[in-house]
Amino acid sequence: MCFKRVILVKSQVGRYGLNNLESMNFLDVLGLQVKHNLLSLREKLTKRTIDMAVSLCGLLLISPVLKLIALIITIDSLGIVFYQQK
């Protein structure tokens, strides 16, 4: 279920562990409005594109380390890197 607006009201002093909050005043009661940035298709596609680009860069950066680990496993165990069960 998607809501256009979510407002958190808390009567006691405390902290909220959320981002994208906007403070509101309801007759001396603090209200925090949560902004949903991913309700439109454009924002969803932008986030997906950034997620995929960062994942690809991370995979490219870590692949030499994974290849080195695979080589060490191959040399140490004199077998294949991935276990296969018959």
Buried (B, 14 or more C-beta within 10 A) or exposed (E): EEEEEEEEEEEEEEEEEEEEEEEEEEEEEBBBEBEEEEEEEEEEEEEEEEEEEEEEEEEEEEEEEEEEEEEEBEEEEEEEEEEEEE
